[in-house]
Every structure is written in structure tokens, then in C-alpha cells.
Amino acid sequence: MSALKYLGLCLTTVVLVLFSACGNNSRTPAPNPSPNPTPTQAPTDLAYTVGTASYIQGIAITPNTATCSGGKVASYSVTPPLPAGLSLDASTGTISGTPIPVTTTTVYTVTAANSAGSTVTPLTITIIVAAPAGLAYSSQTAFYTVDEPIRNNAPSSTGGAPSSYTVNPQLPPGLQIAGTGNPLAGATGIISGIPTGVTATHTYRVTATNTAGSATTDLTITVNAARQSPAGLSYSAPAPVYATGVAITPNIATTSSSGGAPTSFSVNPPLPAGLVFNPQTGEITGTPAAASSATAPPVTATYTVTASNAQGSTTAPLTITLYNAPQWVPNVGQSITPLATNGSSFQFLDTGMVVADPISTQVTPTEWLAGQAVSTAVSPDGKTLLVLTSGYNRVFQAAFPLFDPQYSNEYVFIYDISNGSPVFQQSVQVPNAYHGLAWDPIIANHAFYVSGGMGDAPWGTDPIPYLQPNNGDNVHIFTQDQTTHVWSHAAELDLGQDLALGVVAGHPAANGLPVPNNQFATVNSAVFVAPCAAGLALSEDGQMLVVANYENDSITVFTGGLSIWLQQWVQNAGSAQGWAGMLQGTELDLRPGKAVDSPSPGIAGGEYPFGVAITGDGSQSTPYTAYVSSLRDREIDVISMTPNCVGQPPFCMYTPAVAARIPVKEQDDAEPSESCPASYTLVRGGRSV
């Protein structure tokens, strides 16, 4: 046997001997190797990146990872369970998630294990509440009404839940906020209640707070007055006249701000065929149906319109007149009906008053319509029309001749003409008037002037005694409130008064004959005299006003402009009106025989002054000049104005004087050799005066 073979035999023998030693000398085959060999070492030294963690409720945490020595970890577990929202990855040991509840500090035991053993580590976790954020209310701007429960105004927020709510300043009376919780429920922050008083618009700051912080939001709350029934119902045309077959201008219903807003409207009896009544707004539109006959007379009927809401209602009469559409004359452009000319509209001067007869109670209360529209004036911006009445607008609510002064006034009817057709806006009253009506030429002043005629009954100079002092004849000033756009009486310019004697002296006439307060005024013991303010005019700069005194054959000149004329109207307990004017105008007798310089007795002129116009701006190059018509003497009196100025800036008074008299004759009165104007026309700013 060779040496190599001998060595192989020996090795084989050794191997056989070794295998025989791990077994039991049996001949069973060796088992197959296991696919997962048993580890040789258990995990050790388990630890986390953050061993003591504090997390904020509702905010995702940064994953907390585990590290371990020793053998490979087969699985991880934790006890007690982690807070809701957090989870442990059983294969990696990483803790992640978004904590939901707030928890106190708690120690959790994390175990890393394999088949050879395990290791544990403590992990301390606290879930704290987040500060509130993004606070808001369902109604950030709220409008409430006194004595009406409000709808709950609930907050919402992000971040942590608030534990309390506060508000600053205190909410309006009757409202409260659920600011703190109770053992069974947390604070809600809901605003609720029933407002008990009117509160102007105000800002309230609500703060939501918890242990981590706070958030704020601002609420705007307004508490309006308790709802009321509607009041002051009126129409833009309270007594319209419509042509059949012609579309009408919409007639708009309005109510007073002193009452509640209406929610519905009704009319009784039904309107004429073709007219449409809007039950939501009360507006009347449409085209009246044609009459049954072309020769049918106009028909007038009164309708009662009612504006209502949950609290009540108010009514207003509406008088409608229908007439057949006018028949036009070919090639002439005129109508054969006297009711309206081509392109015109017709409106009654409806005062809005309903008067009754206290003596004859069976007489039906009647809507009072004013008469005698004598003057009109268009505002400088061309948007507003004034119509002045004068005459016998007397309401005799007692035996004749005792009329009721509360109703027996004259009126200025105010129309909006910005869109062409006049739309009634308002009427204002004056105790008496003649025909003088003029706008202040300064648009920004929003003012107009009315001559007071023969006194202001029951205060003014009338041909009966007044035991109480009065201001006598005057010029009324009306101004417009630029917030409400309502026109109202603002002041008067008193005529002919003696400031040294005061209102107790009565009203002296221009010719020097006084009109005492407690006597009949007389001239030659028989003729009553008072200025009787007639026509008036203002200069283009608004600094001069001239009024014609019809009965006194004179004019009165006032200077200074609107601001001064308003300031001079002051309270005075000595007057029946309670007010008196402190600015004495400069008066000029227009009669030649009464001239200050070179009087010419026996020469006619200047009597019954009626119309007035003014040119110039008061400068040296274009001084003020007034032109006054004399009805009796058929002439135009040209009045020069000499300034007398004091102070800086200067305040100027003017001395008027008759500079010329221009005769005005009808053509039939002129001699063949004469060349006299049939009329006198003064043109100013493109308009004839």
C-alpha cells in the first residue's frame, strides 16, 4: 500500500469516529440545517433619541427613533399603551404620529426582544395643550334689534381648545358670552341673549385662552331700536294726473326713518286698469288703459295705500286723475286739451296734509292741495326745481274769518329734475309769501331765499293788532342738511327793524311811519303800511341780496353772504317767534321826492317795486348794480351801490342810490316819434331776468 492511500484511510477513520461521538452510535442520518439559525446574543442597551419628550396636542411629532446593541431585535413593544394618536413601529421601534388628548407626564416601558432575550428602556412622554389660534365667529359683523333674541354667535378656532373666553369692552346690555366652562362642559364662547337698549356700532375684542396662550378676534356689533310700525308714507307724486295710453313716470313710495321699514304694501280700491302696483315696494308703474269714449271727461279718484310690517301699518291717500290722451293739431305741435301741452307733465301741489272741518263733522277729511303757484326757480347746478305758492291757501277750521294758522301757510315745493321729469322730494312752509324766490348762486351753500310778503301771521305785520312783539316782514332762508338731504328753515333777514329799539318797537315802515305791536298800522290815519317783501335777487358772488318792498316803494340791501346772514339770526325771548335778526339792511326810498340827494317832489317814479336783478361782483371794474321794476310808473330803476368797507378782510356796506330810470311802455302807448322799448330784459349768464 502506498503512503498516499494509507493517509486517506486514516482520515476517513477519524471522521467516522467524530460523527459517532455527537450521536448515539446509531446510524440515523444528520438533520438538514435550520433556515433561521438561533441567535447567539440577546439585544442590549436600548435607547431613544429623545428619552423625555413633551409634545403639543394636535401637532405631529418628530419621529423618535430607537437604537440597540447586542443581537438583532426581532420586535418592539410598549407598556402602557402610548397616548392616542401616537404609535410604535414594532419592527423599528420608532414612535410617530399626532397626539390627540392632553396627558400628564407618564413613563412608558419599551421592550426590544429576540429569541435569545430582551432589553427595556423607560420613555417619559407629556402631551401639553396648544395655544388657541385662528379665532373667528360665525358673524364677525352683527346687527341686532332691541327686544329681539339674537341667533347664537359661535366661535371657531384652531390650535388647542380654549378653556375660557373674555370680551372687552362689555357687550351691549342684554348680551352675554359663555366665557367659562363647568365641570360637565368646557367654555363655548357663544354670544347670546336679548338686547335691551340701542347701542351704536362698536368694536368688541374677544380673547380665547388656555394654559398655553391665547388668540383674539374683533367683533363689530350694532343694536338698533326696536322695530316699529311704518310711518310717514308718501309718494313722489301724491296726486298725479295721467293721460290714458301713455306710460307713466314710476311713482315711488317712501316712508319716514322715524318708523320701521315696511315689508309689504297694499292699495284699496284697486288701481285703474293698466296701472301696476308693486306689493313689495309700493311703486306704481304702467300705462293707464284708454277711456271708453274719446269724449269722456277726466276722472279723479282717491286710493288708500297701506304700508305694513309685523308691528303695524300706516296709510296715505293717493289721488289719481285720468284723462284722454290729447289730440294733436297737425303741423302745430299743440294739444286741443287745456290739461297739458306737448311734452309736459301735470302734478297737483299736494301738501300731504289731511284736514277736517271741526264745525261740520260730516264733511269728509280732505287731502289739502295748495294753489296759486306764482314763482319757480332752478338751482345753479340744474338739478332742483322750486315752486312757490302765494295767495289764499287758507284753512278755515273755525267760523270765518278765523283761519287756522297751523295750516294756512304758503309752500315751496321741491322737485328733483336731475333726470328731466320732476320728482317730488319735499315741501317746506312759510307763514306768508308774495312772489320772491331765488337760489344762492354758490352751489356749495345749498340754500335758497323766499320773500315773506306782507308779514308772517300770526307773528308778522298784518292789519290787525298783535299784543306780542313780532319781527314783521322778512326774507326767509332755507338750507339743506347734506347728511339727510332735508331742507329746513335756517334764518330770516328782517326788514326795516330798528335795532336800537329792538323787536319790542314793532316794525317801522320804510317811510318812517311805525307799525306798533298793539295798534292798527295807519298812514294818514287810514291806510295800512308795511314793507311787503316782493321780488328779491342775489349777486353772482352771493355777497349781496336786494329785496323790493312793494308797499313801501323801497328796496332793502343786505351784504355779507350766507354765513353772516345765518349768524345774525339769534334767539330772542322778546319776540313771538323766539328769534330775531340782528343785521339791519340798508333801505332806499325809490320815489324821486324822497331822494336823499336833490329830492324832486311831485315827480312820479319808483312806486310799487316788484322785480329785482343784480349784476356785477363788487369790484371796481364791475361794481354791483341793481335793476328794480316799478309797476305803477312802468320803469326800470337802476340802482348804483357805493361801498363803505371796514376791517381786514374788509366787510362792506353799500349805499344805494337811483342812478337812472328807464321807461318801459307798451307799443300802443308810444308816440309815433318815440322809440320806446316794449319791455326791458336783463341777460345774465345766458338767462333773461
ABEGO torsion letter per residue (X at the ends): XBAAAAAAAAAAAAAAAAAAAABAGBABBBBBBBABBBBABBBBGBBBABABBBBBBGBBBBBBBBBBBEBBBABBBBOBBBBBGBBBBAAAGBBBEBBABBBBBBBBBBBBBBAAEBBBBBBBBBBBBBBBBGBBBABABBBBBBGBBBBBBBBBBBEBBBABBBBOBBBBBGBBBBABBBAABBBAGBBBEBBABBBBBBBBBBBBBBAAEBBBBBBBBBBBBBBBBBBGBBBABABBBBBBGBBBBBBBBBBBAABBBBABBBBOBBBBBGBBBBAAAGBBBEBBBBBABAABBBBBBBBBBBBBBAAEBBBBBBBBBBBBBBBBBBGAGBBABAABBBGBBBBBBBAGBBBBBAABAABBBBBBBBBGBABBBBBAAGABBBBBBBEBBBBBABBOABBBAAABBBBBBBBBAAAGBBBBABBBBBABBBABBBBBABAAAGBBBBBAEBEBOAABBBABBBABBBAEBBBBBBBBBAAAGBBBBABBBBBGBBAAAEAAAEBBBAAGBBBBAABBBBBGGABBBBAGBBBBBBBAAGABBBBBBAAAGBBBBBBGEAAAAAAABBBBAABAAGBBBABBBBBBBABAAABABGBBBGBBEGBGBABBBBBEAGBAABBBBBBBBBAAAGBBBBBBBBBBBBEOBBBBBBBBBBABBBBBBBAAABBAABBBBABBBBBBGGBBX
